[in-house]
């Protein structure tokens, strides 16, 4: 679910009054992925040029934790690759290559 919440090019907008998040995605498929990830507790919250902020639900405690991932590179979906990838660094310093697409 974390992959679905991180591997996309969508933009979020947060309503300051209601704190509700709305999304602008390149396609309906892309929007469906991170909306699906939100249901079990992996909410894409904000993206800047350098970071992606997720809100993750801890199912044991019921508390929401904000996690920031440093965005290092986006490899756009292409017909030749048949996938999209992002390279991020998590808060512990681990590098992650996350890909979604066809086999």
C-alpha positions in Angstrom: 0.0 0.0 0.0 2.9 2.3 0.7 4.0 1.8 -2.9 0.6 2.9 -4.2 0.7 6.0 -2.0 4.2 7.0 -3.2 4.5 5.9 -6.8 2.5 8.5 -8.8 2.6 12.0 -10.1 -0.5 13.4 -8.6 -0.9 16.7 -6.8 -2.8 17.1 -3.5 -4.7 20.1 -2.3 -5.6 20.3 1.4 -8.7 22.4 2.4 -7.4 24.3 5.4 -10.9 24.5 7.1 -11.9 20.8 6.7 -8.4 19.3 6.4 -9.8 17.2 3.5 -7.4 16.2 0.8 -8.4 16.4 -2.9 -6.3 15.1 -5.7 -5.4 16.0 -9.3 -4.0 13.0 -11.2 -2.9 12.5 -14.8 -5.4 9.6 -15.2 -8.3 7.9 -13.4 -6.2 4.8 -13.0 -3.5 6.7 -11.2 -6.0 8.4 -8.9 -7.6 5.0 -8.1 -4.3 3.6 -6.9 -3.6 6.2 -4.2 -7.3 6.4 -3.2 -7.2 2.6 -2.8 -4.1 2.9 -0.6 -5.8 5.5 1.6 -8.5 3.0 2.6 -6.2 0.8 4.8 -4.4 3.8 6.1 -1.7 5.0 3.7 -2.8 8.5 2.7 -0.8 10.5 0.2 -1.0 14.0 1.8 1.4 16.4 0.2 4.1 16.5 -2.5 6.8 19.1 -3.0 9.6 19.1 -5.6 11.8 17.3 -3.0 9.5 15.4 -0.7 6.3 13.2 -0.4 4.4 13.3 2.9 2.3 10.3 3.8 0.0 9.8 6.7 0.1 6.2 7.8 -2.4 4.5 10.2 -0.9 2.3 12.9 -3.5 -0.5 13.1 -2.4 -1.6 16.5 -2.6 1.8 18.2 -5.1 3.5 15.9 -2.7 6.6 15.7 -1.7 8.3 12.5 2.0 8.9 11.9 3.3 11.4 9.3 6.2 10.1 7.3 8.3 12.1 4.9 10.1 10.5 2.0 12.8 12.4 0.1 11.9 12.3 -3.6 15.1 11.6 -5.5 13.8 10.7 -9.0 10.7 9.9 -11.0 10.9 7.6 -14.0 7.8 8.3 -16.0 5.6 5.5 -17.5 6.5 4.7 -21.0 5.2 2.2 -23.5 8.7 0.6 -23.8 9.1 0.2 -20.0 5.4 -0.4 -19.3 5.9 0.9 -15.8 6.4 4.0 -13.6 9.0 4.2 -10.9 10.1 6.5 -8.1 13.3 6.5 -6.1 12.9 7.8 -2.6 14.8 7.9 0.7 12.8 7.1 3.8 13.3 8.7 7.3 15.7 5.9 8.3 17.9 6.7 5.3 17.0 3.6 3.2 16.8 4.0 -0.5 13.7 2.6 -2.1 13.0 2.0 -5.8 9.2 1.6 -6.1 7.6 0.5 -9.5 4.1 -0.1 -10.7 3.0 -1.2 -14.1 2.5 -4.2 -16.4 4.7 -7.3 -16.6 
